[in-house]
């Protein structure tokens, strides 16, 4: 003897959270709202299939341990476009999500939730052994000689027109511009510096 379809409130209680898709121009019936309230299951009412799919993906992304049981409930299925595409996307991408269609006073299950094995989260500080089974060698430390003397800063160099342009071979290479080089880049000449026009 076939098992009768459950009422929406009983179907909701089989899950820990749900997304309820209604038509964009419709409202959830008072009986459906009462069923949601009586079930005490967190439920999001959404009026577009794409938004419903995005919400399901977000919920399942946070469900890394598999403790939550998520379901998609559809009301007013004859007034919702792209419903078959939504069902197909949930079957392919989120097989662990159950699909129910509310028909009058009953909820008909379209897709049973698949059981997905969730791997426990690996702590960030732990290290896994290589696939071939050999233990990973501990990282080696390299000891370097400690220098007590602090590094001496390079002497400052001031370039001007009257200074000697010969660089000290022992001094580090300087990238400072001389006054002549700065004038050349700016396109100035001696008249400009005296206040003349270019």
C-alpha positions as CSV (number, residue, x, y, z in Angstrom):
1,X,0.0,0.0,0.0
2,X,1.6,3.4,-1.0
3,X,2.5,5.8,1.8
4,X,0.3,8.9,1.6
5,X,2.0,12.2,0.9
6,X,2.7,14.1,4.1
7,X,1.3,17.5,4.9
8,X,3.7,20.5,4.3
9,X,4.3,20.9,8.1
10,X,5.4,17.3,8.4
11,X,7.6,17.5,5.3
12,X,9.3,20.6,6.6
13,X,10.1,18.9,9.9
14,X,12.2,16.4,8.1
15,X,14.7,19.1,7.4
16,X,16.7,21.7,9.4
17,X,16.2,24.6,6.9
18,X,14.4,25.2,3.7
19,X,14.0,27.5,0.7
20,X,10.4,28.1,-0.4
21,X,10.0,29.2,-4.0
22,X,6.7,31.0,-4.8
23,X,5.6,32.8,-8.0
24,X,7.0,36.3,-8.4
25,X,3.5,37.9,-8.4
26,X,2.0,35.6,-5.8
27,X,1.9,35.3,-2.1
28,X,2.2,32.3,0.2
29,X,-1.1,31.1,1.4
30,X,-2.1,31.5,5.0
31,X,-2.2,27.7,5.4
32,X,1.4,27.5,4.1
33,X,2.6,30.2,6.4
34,X,0.9,28.4,9.3
35,X,2.8,25.2,8.3
36,X,6.1,27.0,8.3
37,X,5.4,28.6,11.7
38,X,4.3,25.3,13.2
39,X,7.3,23.4,11.9
40,X,9.7,25.8,13.5
41,X,12.1,25.3,10.6
42,X,14.0,28.3,9.2
43,X,12.6,29.0,5.8
44,X,13.4,31.6,3.1
45,X,10.6,32.8,0.9
46,X,12.0,33.6,-2.6
47,X,10.1,34.6,-5.8
48,X,12.6,33.7,-8.6
49,X,14.2,30.3,-9.5
50,X,17.7,31.8,-10.0
51,X,17.6,33.5,-6.6
52,X,16.4,30.3,-5.0
53,X,19.3,28.4,-6.6
54,X,21.8,31.0,-5.4
55,X,20.4,30.7,-1.9
56,X,20.7,26.9,-1.9
57,X,24.3,27.1,-3.1
58,X,25.1,29.6,-0.3
59,X,23.5,27.4,2.4
60,X,25.3,24.3,1.2
61,X,28.6,26.1,1.0
62,X,28.3,26.8,4.7
63,X,27.3,23.2,5.4
64,X,30.7,21.7,5.2
65,X,30.1,19.2,8.0
66,X,26.8,17.9,6.6
67,X,24.9,18.5,9.8
68,X,22.2,20.6,8.1
69,X,19.4,19.0,6.0
70,X,18.4,21.5,3.3
71,X,15.3,21.3,1.2
72,X,13.7,23.2,-1.7
73,X,9.9,23.6,-1.4
74,X,8.0,24.9,-4.4
75,X,4.5,26.4,-4.2
76,X,2.4,27.5,-7.2
77,X,4.5,25.3,-9.5
78,X,2.2,25.9,-12.5
79,X,2.9,29.7,-12.3
80,X,6.8,29.6,-12.1
81,X,8.9,29.7,-15.2
82,X,12.2,27.8,-15.5
83,X,11.2,25.3,-12.9
84,X,12.4,22.3,-14.8
85,X,15.8,24.0,-15.3
86,X,16.0,24.7,-11.5
87,X,15.2,21.0,-10.7
88,X,17.9,19.9,-13.1
89,X,20.4,22.2,-11.6
90,X,19.7,21.0,-8.1
91,X,19.9,17.4,-9.2
92,X,23.3,18.0,-10.8
93,X,24.9,20.5,-8.4
94,X,23.2,19.9,-5.1
95,X,22.1,16.2,-4.9
96,X,22.0,16.4,-1.1
97,X,19.1,18.9,-1.3
98,X,15.6,17.4,-1.2
99,X,12.9,18.8,-3.5
100,X,9.3,19.0,-2.6
101,X,6.3,20.4,-4.5
102,X,3.3,21.6,-2.5
103,X,0.1,20.4,-4.1
104,X,-2.9,21.6,-2.1
105,X,-2.8,20.2,1.4
106,X,0.1,17.8,0.7
107,X,3.8,17.9,-0.1
108,X,5.0,15.6,-2.9
109,X,8.7,14.7,-2.8
110,X,10.3,15.1,-6.3
111,X,13.9,14.4,-5.3
112,X,15.1,12.5,-2.2
113,X,18.2,14.0,-0.6
114,X,21.4,12.0,-1.5
115,X,23.8,11.1,1.3
116,X,27.1,13.0,0.8
117,X,30.1,12.0,2.8
118,X,31.7,15.1,4.3
119,X,35.4,15.0,5.2
120,X,36.3,16.5,8.6
121,X,38.0,19.9,8.4
122,X,41.8,19.6,8.6
123,X,43.4,22.1,11.0
124,X,45.6,24.6,9.4
125,X,48.6,23.6,11.6
126,X,48.5,19.9,10.8
127,X,50.5,18.2,8.1
128,X,49.3,15.2,6.1
129,X,51.7,12.5,5.0
130,X,52.4,12.1,1.3
131,X,50.3,9.7,-0.7
132,X,53.0,7.0,-0.9
133,X,52.9,6.7,2.9
134,X,56.4,7.9,3.7
135,X,56.5,10.4,6.6
136,X,57.3,14.0,5.7
137,X,60.7,15.1,6.8
138,X,60.9,17.9,9.3
139,X,61.9,21.3,7.9
140,X,65.7,21.9,8.3
141,X,67.0,25.1,9.9
142,X,70.1,26.8,8.5
143,X,72.3,28.5,11.2
144,X,74.1,31.6,10.0
145,X,76.8,33.6,11.7
146,X,75.5,36.4,13.9
147,X,77.0,39.8,13.2
148,X,77.3,42.1,16.1
149,X,78.2,45.1,14.0
150,X,75.2,47.0,12.6
151,X,75.3,47.8,8.9
152,X,76.7,51.3,8.4
153,X,74.4,53.6,6.4
154,X,75.7,54.9,3.2
155,X,77.0,58.6,3.3
156,X,74.6,61.1,1.9
157,X,75.6,62.7,-1.4
158,X,74.5,66.2,-2.4
159,X,74.8,67.1,-6.0
160,X,75.0,70.7,-7.2
161,X,76.5,72.6,-10.0
162,X,79.6,73.6,-8.0
163,X,80.4,70.1,-6.6
164,X,82.7,67.6,-7.9
165,X,80.9,65.1,-10.1
166,X,83.5,62.4,-9.6
167,X,81.9,59.6,-7.6
168,X,83.7,57.9,-4.8
169,X,84.3,54.3,-6.1
170,X,83.9,52.9,-2.6
171,X,80.5,54.6,-2.2
172,X,77.3,52.8,-3.3
173,X,75.7,53.8,-6.5
174,X,73.4,56.9,-6.2
175,X,70.3,57.5,-8.2
176,X,70.1,61.2,-7.2
177,X,69.9,63.7,-10.0
178,X,72.3,66.6,-10.3
179,X,71.0,70.1,-10.8
180,X,72.0,70.0,-14.5
181,X,70.1,66.7,-15.0
182,X,67.0,68.1,-13.4
183,X,67.1,71.2,-15.6
184,X,67.6,69.0,-18.6
185,X,64.5,66.9,-17.7
186,X,62.4,70.0,-17.0
187,X,63.6,71.6,-20.2
188,X,65.0,74.7,-18.4
189,X,68.0,76.7,-19.3
190,X,70.0,79.4,-17.5
191,X,67.5,82.1,-18.5
192,X,64.6,80.2,-17.0
193,X,66.2,80.0,-13.7
194,X,66.8,83.7,-13.7
195,X,63.1,84.3,-14.2
196,X,63.2,84.6,-18.0
197,X,60.5,83.0,-20.2
198,X,61.3,79.8,-22.1
